[in-house]
Amino acid sequence: MLELSKDNNISLLTYPRSGRHWLYWYINTNTNLKVNFTHYDIKEANDPTEILYQKILSDPIITIVRNPVDCLSSINTMEDNGMFMYRAQQYLDHYRFMLENCSIFFKFEDLKEDTEKVVRYICEKFNGTLDIKSDSFSEYEAWYKETQNPFKLISSKAKPKYINNLDYIKQMDLSEHYRLYSIARLRCINL
């Protein structure tokens, strides 16, 4: 069971559908680092430096940077359009918080293409030991199904509604989303 603690080595704070569970599982399975992982939600703290985040998040905060169209299409598919306007605003809130408080940014593409390299960097930076016990997606999938709410999709791209959501979201004005995303990408570690 996940236990949030300021004593953990790092905090992994991401926007939903950005690879947080995969990276958490990979670190937890293959290193000796202890990780907090959650999403930033302004509802939890009116002031981003307030109670929840001050009390439970260890420093440094690490995030994964993923483009708004893919994130919003994915979360919209999983939630069946149920919270779309909230999620679009949450993307902005998340990136504003990250740009103020995050120590390390990784590109979603780097995580997807070479997770070991991302985790190796984290271990080197925070004195962790990397010992690959498993990098099997099927083992991750089993862990995910066992530990997560069945409502949460492992991947939304397999769902037929994803394409419709993608088309819909591409028509939206996401200029502020992309502005913040672009700034965050500039801060990403070059692996």
Secondary structure as UniProt FT lines:
FT   TURN            6..7
FT   STRAND          10..14
FT   TURN            16..17
FT   HELIX           20..30
FT   STRAND          35..39
FT   HELIX           42..44
FT   TURN            48..49
FT   HELIX           51..56
FT   STRAND          61..65
FT   HELIX           68..78
FT   TURN            79..83
FT   HELIX           84..101
FT   STRAND          104..107
FT   HELIX           108..113
FT   HELIX           115..125
FT   TURN            126..127
FT   HELIX           137..147
FT   TURN            150..151
FT   TURN            157..158
FT   HELIX           161..170
FT   HELIX           175..186
//
